[in-house]
Amino acid sequence: MKENDFSEQLKIKMDKYVHLVYRLSRNFPKEEIYGVTSQIRRSSLSIILNYIEGFARHKKLVKLNFWEISYGSLKELKYLLHFCLTENYLNKKEYQEAINLAEEIGAMLWKSIQPLKIK
């Protein structure tokens, strides 16, 4: 798969993930609107927005920085999903759907990051 094809597939998965998180978080308790709901949505957007911004950069270290932020936001969101499961904001099926997609994105993002690291 060509680099641009790979990148497009990754962006498509990230976009799907953001929409999934927004859909799932619509059912969170109203008292969480400024808490978990806000944080989980910001984290999901951070994944794709930092990836896109990094993709637009030409310097390897700048690109790496944005993509590592994207990866960090993905890890943050995975914890938030677990938190939401334990608080019963999500059921197991919803949680598993989100985690499965997160794992795919994480593997693809990690594969993108590794060649940029200075050895």
C-alpha positions in Angstrom: 0.0 0.0 0.0 1.4 3.4 -1.0 2.1 6.0 1.8 -0.8 8.3 0.7 -3.2 5.3 0.5 -2.2 4.2 4.0 -2.6 7.8 5.3 -6.0 8.1 3.7 -7.1 4.8 5.2 -5.9 6.0 8.6 -7.7 9.3 8.3 -10.9 7.4 7.3 -10.6 5.2 10.4 -9.9 8.2 12.6 -12.9 10.1 11.2 -15.1 7.0 11.8 -13.8 6.9 15.4 -14.6 10.6 16.1 -18.2 10.1 14.9 -18.5 6.9 16.9 -17.3 8.7 20.1 -19.7 11.6 19.5 -22.6 9.2 18.9 -21.8 7.1 22.1 -21.3 10.2 24.2 -24.7 11.6 23.4 -26.2 9.2 25.9 -23.9 10.2 28.8 -25.5 11.8 31.9 -26.3 15.4 31.5 -24.2 16.3 34.5 -21.1 15.1 32.6 -21.6 17.6 29.8 -18.6 19.7 31.0 -16.7 16.7 32.4 -16.3 13.3 30.7 -18.4 14.1 27.7 -16.4 17.2 26.9 -13.1 15.5 27.5 -13.9 12.3 25.5 -14.9 14.4 22.6 -11.9 16.7 22.7 -9.6 13.6 22.9 -11.3 12.0 19.9 -10.9 15.2 17.8 -7.3 15.6 19.0 -6.4 12.3 17.4 -7.4 13.2 13.9 -6.6 16.9 14.1 -3.0 16.4 15.3 -2.5 13.7 12.7 -3.7 15.9 9.9 -1.7 18.9 11.1 1.4 16.6 11.3 0.8 15.2 7.9 0.9 18.8 6.5 4.3 19.4 8.0 7.5 18.9 6.0 10.0 18.7 8.8 10.3 15.1 10.2 10.6 16.2 13.9 7.6 18.5 13.6 5.6 15.8 12.0 6.7 13.3 14.6 5.7 15.7 17.4 2.1 16.1 16.1 1.8 12.3 15.5 3.0 11.5 19.0 0.4 14.0 20.4 -2.2 12.2 18.3 -1.0 8.8 19.7 -1.1 10.2 23.2 -4.7 11.4 22.7 -5.6 7.9 21.5 -4.2 6.4 24.7 -6.1 9.0 26.8 -9.3 8.2 25.0 -8.9 4.5 25.6 -8.7 5.1 29.3 -11.7 7.4 29.2 -13.7 4.7 27.4 -12.7 2.2 30.1 -13.8 4.8 32.7 -17.1 5.2 31.0 -17.6 1.5 30.9 -17.0 1.2 34.6 -19.4 4.1 35.3 -22.0 2.4 33.1 -22.1 5.2 30.6 -21.3 2.6 27.9 -22.3 -1.0 27.6 -19.8 -3.7 26.8 -20.7 -3.9 23.1 -20.3 -0.1 22.7 -17.0 -0.2 24.6 -15.7 -3.2 22.5 -16.6 -1.5 19.2 -14.7 1.7 20.2 -11.7 -0.2 21.6 -11.4 -2.4 18.5 -11.3 0.6 16.3 -8.9 2.3 18.7 -6.5 -0.7 18.4 -6.6 -0.5 14.6 -5.9 3.2 14.6 -3.1 2.8 17.2 -1.3 0.1 15.2 -1.5 2.2 12.0 -0.4 5.4 13.8 2.5 3.6 15.5 3.6 2.2 12.1 3.5 5.8 10.8 5.5 7.2 13.7 8.3 4.6 13.8 10.1 5.6 10.6 10.3 9.3 11.8 12.2 8.5 14.9 15.9 9.4 14.9 18.1 6.4 15.4 
